[in-house]
Amino acid sequence: MNIENYTARYLKIPSGYMGQLIDWPEVVTEGKDLDDCRDSLRDALYQMIKAYREIGKEIPQGSHLFEPISAVI
């Protein structure tokens, strides 16, 4: 069993937040707030892993690392 780290991105939308994994773009979900979206994205990830295993498809590896860079404007 391997542990993979996936990078998530969150976008504010009218109904709350949309979350998506950068390394696995098919894993996408929404939530009413950021915490709800994180929980939904984690659940979607586990469901996608389960589905990929059932059909014998290779699970993508996490590889992205994002770092915010501040700038005075």
QUILINZI-V356953 format. One record per residue. N is the residue number from 1. SS is DSSP state (H for helix, E for strand, - for the rest). PHI is phi in whole degrees, -180 to 180 (none if undefined). Layout:
BEGIN
N/SS/PHI + N/SS/PHI
END
This chain:
BEGIN
1/-/none + 2/-/-103 + 3/-/-106 + 4/-/-113 + 5/-/-109 + 6/-/-110 + 7/-/-96 + 8/E/-104 + 9/E/-123 + 10/E/-125 + 11/E/-128 + 12/E/-71 + 13/E/-128 + 14/-/-54 + 15/-/-90 + 16/E/146 + 17/E/-137 + 18/E/-111 + 19/E/-122 + 20/E/-149 + 21/E/-86 + 22/-/-64 + 23/-/-76 + 24/-/-145 + 25/-/-58 + 26/-/-69 + 27/-/-89 + 28/E/-143 + 29/E/-158 + 30/E/-132 + 31/E/-151 + 32/-/-70 + 33/-/-144 + 34/H/-63 + 35/H/-64 + 36/H/-63 + 37/H/-65 + 38/H/-59 + 39/H/-61 + 40/H/-65 + 41/H/-68 + 42/H/-63 + 43/H/-63 + 44/H/-62 + 45/H/-62 + 46/H/-64 + 47/H/-66 + 48/H/-68 + 49/H/-59 + 50/H/-59 + 51/H/-64 + 52/H/-63 + 53/H/-63 + 54/H/-63 + 55/H/-99 + 56/-/74 + 57/-/-88 + 58/-/-69 + 59/-/-84 + 60/-/-60 + 61/-/-91 + 62/-/-75 + 63/-/-149 + 64/-/-86 + 65/-/-136 + 66/-/-115 + 67/-/-137 + 68/-/-71 + 69/-/-122 + 70/-/-86 + 71/-/-144 + 72/-/-84 + 73/-/-117
END
